[in-house]
Amino acid sequence: MISLICGAVAAGALWSNGAEADRELAAHRHQVRATTTGPAKDPPVAARYGSTPQAVAPAVWEQPENVRRSGTVHVPPRTPRGGTVTIWVDDTGTPARPPGSAADRALTSLSGGSVAAASAGAIGAGALVLVRRRAEARRLAAWEREWERVEPVWSGRLRRGSPPGTDDD
C-alpha cells in the first residue's frame, strides 16, 4: 500500500513539474512556415522502433519578424525544393524541439510513478526479509540455549558439572 502511495505521489509530482516546464518552454517556442531551398535528403534509419523517419532539407524562414533565417530543418521524406513546412523555433529563430505534449507528460509520469512504486516495494520487501531473518536468528538462539539446559535431562545424560555415577533425576 505504501509503495502505491509513493508511486502516486511521484507520478503527480512528475506531472505537475512537467506541465510547468512545458508551459515555460511553450512561451519561448513558436511555429513558423519554412520554405525548402533544396530537395530533402533521404532519412537515416529510424533511431527508435516505431519512430517516423525524418528527412532533412535546407530551408529559409522569418523569425523574429522581418529577420530572414536559414538552416537545415526536418521535413517529410521526398519534400521537393520550394516545399513549405511548419517548424518550431525559439525566440531567436533557431530551430528547436516543440514543447512537450500531454501524452509525453503522461508517459513520463506513469513511468516514474511505476519506478517509484517498485522501488518502495523492493525496499519494503528487503526490510521485511531482514527483520524476519533477525527474528528467526533470535528465536533459534533462544531455542539453542533452552535445548542446552533441557537436553541432558531429556536424553538421560549427566548434567554438566555433575560427578560421574550420580543421577540428578
Summary of the structure (lengths in Angstrom):
residues: 169
radius of gyration: 35.5
end to end distance: 56.0
largest distance: 116.1
contacts: 411
relative contact order: 0.16
helix: 47%
strand: 18%
